[in-house]
Amino acid sequence: MTKPMEEILLNDIKDGAKVESVASLVRKMIALIGEDPEREGLKKTPERYEKALKFLTSGYHQNADHLLNGATFSVCYDEMVVVKDIEFFSLCEHHLLPFFGKAHVAYLPSKKVIGLSKVARLVNMYARRLQIQERMTSQIAHALEEKIAPQGVGVIIEARHLCMQMRGVEKQHGQAVTSAMLGAFRENKQTRDEFLALVGKKQS
């Protein structure tokens, strides 16, 4: 099991190791690629990068329980709820380059519904971590399943990956699509087809 970052840092301090800031490490990295970290355009870049990285990985400091606290409601409603075209930005854990796109999230309520804005916040929480698209898709679906116990959950993510567009195969128009179908969305073709139609992914 991966250790929390706080534990790793505390162990470094106990061992007498010097804990470096992200900014200081970025300054070294700039020098290692052959640039001058002290020139005007780069002098404040390490601090700017650290601030940006903390924002882009802020999902590590959130959890679904806290995020959804007080936003679930008991109602008699058993029709599909869909929140589509949720824009997100994330960082690929393999190259630390961005991937971005849209998430479509649906569920069939059982006894509870969730505030619509919380669905988008849940997507953001998992996106703001070092990720792969497949895991992020699954995490969103299983979090909803666990927290509101619906009849089923469907999640589709469409994303463009800069690690594929800027380097490697350099395919600028390639797009990855992943899905997670739980409960009724996996077991019932009619439910799944309704979701796909509502998000513009009709089956041929």
BAFI-3210 file (N, C-alpha, C; in Angstrom, 3 decimals, decimal comma, padded with zeros to 6 digits):
// residues 204
n [1|2|3|4|5|6|7|8|9|10|11|12|13|14|15|16|17|18|19|20|21|22|23|24|25|26|27|28|29|30|31|32|33|34|35|36|37|38|39|40|41|42|43|44|45|46|47|48|49|50|51|52|53|54|55|56|57|58|59|60|61|62|63|64|65|66|67|68|69|70|71|72|73|74|75|76|77|78|79|80|81|82|83|84|85|86|87|88|89|90|91|92|93|94|95|96|97|98|99|100|101|102|103|104|105|106|107|108|109|110|111|112|113|114|115|116|117|118|119|120|121|122|123|124|125|126|127|128|129|130|131|132|133|134|135|136|137|138|139|140|141|142|143|144|145|146|147|148|149|150|151|152|153|154|155|156|157|158|159|160|161|162|163|164|165|166|167|168|169|170|171|172|173|174|175|176|177|178|179|180|181|182|183|184|185|186|187|188|189|190|191|192|193|194|195|196|197|198|199|200|201|202|203|204]
n.u [000,849|000,528|002,327|001,069|001,820|002,433|003,420|005,703|007,254|007,540|009,052|011,399|012,277|012,692|014,790|016,759|017,075|017,156|014,327|013,155|011,676|009,081|009,531|012,322|013,321|012,343|013,772|016,332|015,847|015,349|017,889|019,219|018,246|019,555|019,010|018,980|018,104|018,046|017,570|015,543|012,909|012,543|013,015|011,034|009,610|009,845|008,455|005,955|005,261|005,147|002,953|000,929|001,016|000,225|-002,436|-003,397|-003,173|-004,812|-006,834|-005,924|-006,219|-008,839|-011,875|-014,480|-016,490|-016,398|-016,814|-019,387|-020,940|-023,927|-025,209|-026,836|-030,079|-033,210|-035,570|-038,531|-037,825|-037,113|-036,085|-033,643|-030,788|-028,772|-025,676|-024,001|-021,181|-019,179|-016,533|-013,033|-009,644|-006,639|-003,651|-001,488|-000,162|002,061|003,723|003,423|002,069|-000,658|-004,015|-007,234|-010,770|-014,151|-016,564|-019,244|-021,842|-024,085|-026,887|-029,189|-031,496|-032,099|-033,020|-032,004|-030,890|-028,353|-026,908|-026,669|-024,418|-022,525|-021,825|-020,223|-018,185|-017,183|-016,063|-014,027|-012,508|-011,323|-010,017|-008,078|-005,566|-002,630|-003,120|-004,599|-006,736|-008,485|-008,567|-009,581|-012,169|-013,355|-013,119|-014,847|-017,340|-017,535|-017,425|-019,856|-021,602|-021,024|-021,670|-024,362|-025,831|-027,249|-029,498|-027,972|-024,963|-023,471|-020,608|-018,915|-015,954|-014,363|-011,359|-008,455|-005,023|-002,056|000,373|000,274|-000,233|001,734|004,146|005,759|003,607|002,511|-000,151|-002,408|-005,178|-006,199|-008,299|-009,268|-011,653|-013,369|-015,271|-017,434|-019,685|-022,078|-024,187|-027,548|-026,860|-024,963|-026,246|-028,671|-029,589|-031,323|-031,354|-028,649|-028,441|-030,164|-028,767|-026,443|-027,614|-028,589|-026,247|-025,283|-024,107|-025,081|-025,831|-025,006]
n.v [-001,206|002,206|004,769|007,648|011,006|012,774|011,063|010,058|012,404|013,015|010,837|011,344|013,611|012,591|010,906|012,684|013,794|016,350|018,125|019,084|021,804|021,860|023,923|024,379|022,030|022,159|024,335|023,223|021,311|022,902|023,935|021,549|020,850|022,581|025,284|028,662|029,190|031,604|033,633|036,397|035,643|033,155|033,248|033,373|031,177|028,528|028,859|029,614|027,297|025,422|026,401|026,074|023,288|022,371|023,171|021,657|019,111|019,021|017,318|015,243|016,076|015,924|014,143|011,772|011,482|013,862|015,694|015,132|015,474|016,274|016,721|014,818|013,566|012,314|011,071|010,286|009,142|007,561|007,677|008,110|010,066|012,434|013,981|015,711|016,411|017,426|019,357|018,732|018,764|016,990|015,285|013,153|010,269|009,007|010,660|013,134|015,025|017,020|015,688|016,060|016,764|015,668|014,539|012,283|011,576|009,343|008,119|005,778|006,488|005,041|005,301|007,711|010,935|013,063|016,315|018,181|019,740|018,527|016,236|017,149|018,207|015,900|014,662|016,554|016,222|013,674|014,089|015,961|014,817|012,737|010,790|008,015|007,650|005,474|004,546|006,820|006,994|004,674|005,209|007,411|006,266|004,150|005,606|007,027|004,847|003,760|005,852|006,699|004,475|003,683|002,287|001,815|002,908|004,957|005,927|007,873|008,863|011,151|012,014|013,987|013,409|014,912|013,642|011,905|013,499|015,515|014,200|010,993|009,093|011,334|012,115|014,327|014,439|012,311|010,594|009,390|007,137|006,081|003,889|003,142|000,909|000,169|-001,972|-001,563|-000,334|-001,945|-004,412|-004,097|-003,630|-001,760|000,365|001,102|001,817|004,011|005,858|006,165|007,286|009,710|011,095|011,435|009,219|007,152|003,735|001,807]
n.w [000,000|-000,853|000,802|002,575|001,501|003,575|005,568|004,345|004,155|006,874|007,716|006,315|007,648|010,221|009,660|009,310|006,851|004,357|003,597|000,580|-001,230|-003,739|-005,536|-005,320|-006,362|-008,965|-009,866|-009,983|-011,949|-014,199|-014,616|-015,205|-017,721|-019,277|-019,169|-017,855|-014,683|-013,413|-015,144|-016,368|-017,331|-016,178|-013,490|-011,452|-012,079|-010,841|-008,364|-009,304|-010,678|-008,593|-007,160|-009,081|-009,421|-006,903|-006,924|-009,114|-008,122|-005,970|-005,320|-003,765|-001,192|-000,606|000,082|-000,716|001,223|002,758|000,708|-000,246|001,933|003,494|001,096|000,028|-000,669|000,386|-001,739|-003,648|-006,427|-009,382|-011,920|-014,548|-013,761|-015,224|-015,645|-017,894|-020,113|-018,385|-017,875|-017,508|-016,227|-016,017|-014,807|-016,440|-015,023|-016,001|-017,569|-016,507|-017,955|-019,213|-019,458|-020,842|-021,031|-021,296|-018,949|-018,572|-016,487|-014,963|-013,058|-011,595|-009,301|-006,062|-003,269|-002,711|-003,892|-005,281|-004,871|-007,850|-008,529|-007,012|-008,330|-010,427|-008,841|-007,719|-009,950|-010,467|-008,129|-008,387|-010,789|-010,181|-009,442|-009,800|-012,528|-014,378|-017,152|-017,167|-014,484|-013,177|-014,282|-013,232|-010,471|-010,051|-010,676|-008,753|-006,369|-006,373|-006,343|-003,850|-002,067|-002,427|-003,005|-005,501|-008,049|-010,209|-011,923|-014,397|-016,169|-018,489|-020,032|-022,115|-023,557|-024,403|-024,709|-023,885|-023,710|-025,748|-027,908|-028,033|-027,945|-028,460|-030,409|-031,566|-032,385|-033,074|-033,128|-031,846|-029,539|-026,367|-025,082|-022,279|-020,153|-017,380|-016,157|-013,869|-011,877|-012,810|-015,202|-016,304|-016,380|-017,702|-020,918|-022,093|-020,260|-020,369|-023,095|-023,140|-021,591|-023,198|-025,475|-024,431|-023,932|-026,394|-027,640|-029,347|-029,969|-032,831]
ca.u [000,000|001,321|002,317|000,677|002,955|002,792|004,223|007,005|007,987|007,891|010,145|012,603|012,721|013,213|016,074|017,710|017,209|016,658|013,117|013,225|010,406|008,869|010,166|013,771|013,575|012,086|014,918|017,403|015,452|015,558|019,332|019,633|017,917|020,432|018,532|019,450|016,949|018,126|017,234|014,323|011,668|012,459|013,396|009,905|008,904|009,714|007,390|004,677|004,983|004,743|001,583|000,048|000,981|-000,582|-003,838|-003,729|-003,202|-005,544|-007,755|-005,372|-006,612|-010,294|-012,427|-015,882|-017,359|-016,451|-017,343|-020,824|-021,597|-025,064|-025,714|-027,676|-031,458|-034,146|-036,711|-039,151|-037,530|-036,360|-035,698|-032,219|-030,222|-027,567|-024,932|-023,069|-020,257|-018,438|-015,157|-012,031|-008,229|-005,904|-002,249|-001,151|000,866|003,225|004,618|003,064|001,518|-002,114|-005,062|-008,410|-011,922|-015,470|-017,110|-020,705|-022,133|-025,517|-027,243|-030,602|-031,648|-032,856|-033,725|-031,340|-030,266|-027,237|-026,894|-026,071|-023,079|-021,601|-021,339|-019,094|-017,111|-016,601|-015,187|-012,847|-011,692|-010,492|-009,181|-006,961|-004,577|-001,895|-004,152|-004,818|-008,146|-009,248|-008,796|-010,450|-013,532|-013,816|-013,231|-016,072|-018,492|-017,611|-017,725|-021,304|-022,250|-020,832|-022,222|-025,820|-026,428|-028,270|-029,739|-026,868|-024,167|-022,749|-019,657|-018,145|-014,997|-013,702|-010,238|-007,269|-003,828|-000,905|001,495|000,137|-000,296|002,955|005,314|005,367|003,046|002,172|-001,446|-003,067|-006,644|-006,590|-009,091|-009,535|-012,980|-013,460|-016,581|-017,666|-021,119|-022,331|-025,588|-028,506|-026,229|-024,250|-027,125|-029,858|-029,201|-032,192|-030,836|-027,359|-028,685|-030,762|-027,638|-025,616|-028,378|-028,676|-024,954|-024,897|-023,276|-026,023|-025,311|-025,471]
ca.v [000,000|003,427|005,603|009,042|011,917|013,332|010,061|010,019|013,607|012,893|009,872|012,033|014,518|011,745|010,362|013,778|014,215|017,688|018,110|020,165|022,262|021,612|025,022|024,190|020,916|022,647|025,187|022,296|020,681|023,891|023,968|020,272|020,777|023,503|026,669|029,468|029,466|032,957|034,683|037,113|034,918|031,901|033,439|033,069|030,006|027,421|029,142|029,561|025,882|024,784|026,832|025,434|021,856|022,151|023,275|020,555|017,861|019,296|016,219|014,385|016,617|015,846|012,787|011,769|011,673|015,296|016,403|014,892|015,658|017,201|016,975|013,711|013,852|011,206|011,448|009,210|009,384|006,399|007,858|008,373|011,409|012,534|015,246|015,443|017,472|017,999|019,568|018,482|018,721|016,129|015,050|011,757|009,871|008,430|011,697|014,399|015,943|017,088|015,159|016,873|016,409|015,775|013,361|012,148|010,748|009,080|007,093|005,492|006,566|004,037|006,066|009,000|011,658|013,895|017,637|018,069|020,330|017,612|015,290|017,819|018,324|014,569|014,511|017,392|015,666|012,587|014,606|016,732|013,884|012,087|009,838|007,457|007,861|004,283|004,540|007,949|006,604|003,692|005,841|008,224|005,360|003,426|006,556|007,256|003,606|003,585|006,921|006,869|003,152|003,741|001,036|001,658|004,097|004,936|007,026|007,867|009,962|011,368|012,900|014,106|013,255|015,595|012,712|011,256|014,514|016,324|013,334|009,633|008,936|012,679|012,108|015,483|014,332|011,092|010,789|008,149|007,055|005,007|003,831|002,241|000,652|-000,625|-002,250|-001,599|000,115|-003,106|-005,572|-003,806|-002,976|-000,612|001,449|001,514|002,502|005,315|006,710|006,465|008,212|011,017|011,785|011,518|008,066|006,121|002,499|001,558]
ca.w [000,000|-000,960|001,997|002,362|001,344|004,875|006,264|003,681|004,548|008,287|007,807|005,848|008,709|011,290|009,216|009,197|005,459|004,078|002,799|-000,389|-001,763|-005,167|-006,273|-005,378|-007,274|-010,326|-010,216|-010,383|-013,201|-015,263|-014,865|-015,780|-019,147|-019,991|-019,094|-016,729|-013,832|-012,869|-016,123|-016,002|-017,607|-015,427|-012,094|-010,566|-012,601|-009,877|-007,391|-010,032|-010,973|-007,340|-006,852|-010,049|-009,159|-005,705|-007,340|-010,015|-007,359|-004,729|-005,052|-002,720|000,108|-000,526|000,034|-001,126|002,396|003,068|-000,459|-000,415|003,222|003,489|-000,257|-000,421|-000,293|000,226|-002,581|-004,421|-007,846|-009,850|-013,317|-014,703|-013,567|-016,057|-015,706|-018,994|-020,558|-017,256|-018,324|-016,484|-016,591|-015,097|-015,160|-016,671|-014,061|-016,679|-018,092|-015,848|-018,948|-019,038|-020,329|-020,553|-021,842|-020,690|-018,288|-018,542|-015,313|-014,789|-012,078|-011,351|-007,837|-005,333|-002,242|-002,522|-005,000|-004,842|-005,490|-009,181|-008,559|-006,344|-009,331|-011,072|-007,853|-007,579|-011,115|-010,227|-007,055|-008,911|-011,877|-009,624|-008,903|-010,873|-012,899|-015,704|-017,444|-016,814|-013,030|-012,839|-014,668|-012,249|-009,153|-010,014|-010,641|-007,482|-005,296|-006,390|-005,930|-002,409|-001,229|-002,493|-003,248|-006,541|-008,777|-011,145|-012,250|-015,661|-016,349|-019,735|-020,109|-023,393|-023,239|-025,253|-023,878|-024,476|-023,805|-027,047|-028,958|-028,091|-027,993|-028,836|-031,756|-032,049|-033,068|-032,463|-033,104|-031,145|-028,323|-025,634|-024,467|-021,292|-019,505|-016,248|-016,033|-012,670|-011,568|-013,917|-016,440|-016,851|-016,525|-018,510|-022,169|-022,326|-019,421|-020,931|-024,369|-022,838|-021,169|-024,372|-026,346|-023,781|-024,016|-027,801|-028,023|-029,747|-030,522|-034,207]
c.u [000,878|001,202|001,833|001,918|003,399|003,703|005,622|007,860|008,428|009,045|011,462|013,173|013,338|014,604|017,132|017,907|016,613|015,447|013,126|011,832|010,303|009,596|011,677|014,143|013,352|013,238|016,096|017,095|015,682|017,038|019,790|019,291|018,694|019,997|019,122|018,261|016,948|017,796|015,823|013,050|011,464|012,646|012,275|009,133|008,791|008,589|006,016|004,278|004,508|003,300|000,581|-000,097|000,138|-002,066|-004,250|-003,756|-003,963|-006,544|-007,252|-005,806|-008,126|-010,697|-013,922|-016,820|-017,519|-017,126|-018,860|-021,615|-022,719|-025,665|-026,471|-029,076|-032,330|-035,360|-037,273|-038,965|-036,654|-036,037|-034,229|-031,871|-028,906|-026,968|-023,859|-022,203|-019,591|-016,979|-014,175|-010,632|-007,539|-004,468|-002,003|000,007|002,129|004,225|004,401|002,656|-000,008|-002,878|-006,355|-009,558|-013,214|-015,863|-018,635|-021,035|-023,640|-025,715|-028,754|-030,811|-032,413|-033,692|-033,163|-030,899|-029,188|-027,318|-026,122|-024,658|-022,049|-021,058|-020,118|-017,914|-016,416|-015,645|-013,903|-011,925|-010,768|-009,599|-007,952|-006,036|-003,738|-002,718|-003,839|-006,320|-009,006|-009,574|-009,766|-011,918|-014,133|-014,023|-014,509|-017,296|-018,632|-017,885|-019,227|-022,060|-022,178|-021,617|-023,745|-026,555|-027,537|-028,512|-028,612|-026,186|-023,506|-021,843|-018,937|-017,218|-014,363|-012,572|-009,158|-006,048|-002,629|000,319|001,445|000,192|001,013|004,210|004,852|004,842|002,627|000,912|-002,345|-004,590|-007,125|-007,323|-009,345|-010,920|-012,996|-014,843|-016,545|-019,170|-021,337|-023,827|-026,450|-027,884|-025,432|-025,228|-028,279|-029,474|-030,044|-031,723|-029,543|-027,549|-029,302|-029,676|-026,792|-026,306|-028,403|-027,364|-024,411|-023,990|-024,175|-025,317|-025,864|-026,198]
c.v [001,247|004,267|007,010|009,931|012,488|012,370|009,981|011,206|013,532|011,920|010,490|012,926|013,714|011,209|011,441|014,258|015,608|017,589|019,331|020,554|021,881|022,677|024,823|023,058|021,333|023,532|024,324|021,671|021,622|023,963|022,694|020,148|021,810|024,953|027,359|029,824|030,874|034,030|035,200|036,291|033,678|032,063|033,058|031,823|028,871|027,629|029,097|028,110|025,160|025,127|026,146|023,945|021,536|022,242|022,052|019,204|018,023|018,201|015,259|014,824|016,669|014,379|012,864|012,008|013,161|016,065|016,300|015,106|016,695|017,453|015,785|013,894|012,628|011,679|010,199|009,519|008,248|006,467|008,271|009,844|011,449|013,927|015,021|016,659|018,188|018,140|019,323|018,565|017,840|016,002|013,558|011,363|009,319|009,485|013,060|015,461|015,926|016,148|015,827|016,467|016,604|014,440|013,430|011,151|010,589|008,060|006,946|005,492|005,368|004,758|007,470|009,600|012,556|015,251|017,604|018,632|019,403|016,556|015,877|017,946|016,979|014,277|015,308|016,789|014,571|013,054|015,315|015,844|013,400|010,867|009,082|007,501|006,680|004,251|005,636|007,618|005,672|004,321|006,653|007,329|004,676|004,351|006,828|006,016|003,445|004,606|007,040|005,575|003,199|002,362|000,761|002,982|003,886|006,143|006,820|009,074|009,980|012,366|012,872|014,148|013,914|014,695|011,941|012,269|015,270|015,487|011,948|009,561|010,264|012,686|013,160|015,346|013,054|011,399|009,437|008,229|005,856|005,031|002,875|002,122|-000,290|-000,848|-002,312|-001,180|-001,021|-004,226|-005,357|-003,010|-001,729|000,600|001,998|002,290|003,881|006,312|007,122|007,444|009,614|011,800|011,800|010,410|006,900|004,904|002,306|000,222]
c.w [000,000|000,308|001,663|002,298|002,682|005,650|005,673|004,121|006,014|008,479|007,353|006,941|009,863|010,945|009,036|007,770|005,286|003,163|001,876|-000,857|-003,232|-005,984|-006,399|-006,325|-008,728|-010,785|-010,678|-011,744|-014,384|-015,625|-015,575|-017,268|-019,954|-020,000|-017,867|-015,847|-013,244|-013,895|-015,859|-016,185|-016,757|-013,920|-011,118|-011,010|-011,595|-008,861|-008,064|-010,307|-009,715|-006,991|-007,783|-009,750|-007,927|-006,029|-008,150|-009,317|-006,036|-004,380|-003,999|-001,325|000,265|-000,454|-000,203|000,046|002,718|001,936|-000,551|000,866|003,120|002,127|-000,824|000,150|-000,559|-000,556|-003,263|-005,903|-008,335|-011,346|-013,384|-014,487|-014,334|-015,927|-016,763|-019,308|-019,388|-017,679|-017,176|-017,096|-015,557|-015,584|-015,290|-015,752|-014,723|-017,150|-017,429|-016,857|-018,830|-019,956|-019,892|-021,458|-021,088|-020,073|-018,345|-017,429|-015,173|-013,682|-012,013|-009,844|-007,277|-004,280|-002,084|-003,846|-004,403|-005,535|-006,803|-009,238|-007,917|-007,300|-010,038|-010,114|-007,639|-008,742|-010,907|-009,180|-007,577|-010,057|-011,333|-008,788|-010,077|-011,252|-014,182|-015,916|-016,999|-015,320|-012,629|-013,141|-013,625|-010,877|-009,021|-009,865|-009,281|-006,294|-005,220|-005,905|-004,409|-001,594|-001,293|-002,833|-004,300|-007,160|-009,772|-011,413|-013,606|-015,769|-017,683|-019,712|-021,499|-023,161|-024,310|-024,341|-024,559|-024,543|-025,121|-028,182|-029,133|-028,295|-028,473|-030,258|-032,380|-032,911|-032,425|-032,355|-032,426|-029,849|-027,675|-024,993|-023,530|-020,645|-018,319|-016,090|-014,859|-012,491|-012,812|-015,246|-017,102|-017,221|-017,493|-019,754|-022,435|-021,517|-019,989|-022,233|-024,158|-022,430|-022,367|-025,298|-025,758|-023,854|-025,446|-028,268|-028,430|-030,334|-031,930|-034,273]
res [m|t|k|p|m|e|e|i|l|l|n|d|i|k|d|g|a|k|v|e|s|v|a|s|l|v|r|k|m|i|a|l|i|g|e|d|p|e|r|e|g|l|k|k|t|p|e|r|y|e|k|a|l|k|f|l|t|s|g|y|h|q|n|a|d|h|l|l|n|g|a|t|f|s|v|c|y|d|e|m|v|v|v|k|d|i|e|f|f|s|l|c|e|h|h|l|l|p|f|f|g|k|a|h|v|a|y|l|p|s|k|k|v|i|g|l|s|k|v|a|r|l|v|n|m|y|a|r|r|l|q|i|q|e|r|m|t|s|q|i|a|h|a|l|e|e|k|i|a|p|q|g|v|g|v|i|i|e|a|r|h|l|c|m|q|m|r|g|v|e|k|q|h|g|q|a|v|t|s|a|m|l|g|a|f|r|e|n|k|q|t|r|d|e|f|l|a|l|v|g|k|k|q|s]
***
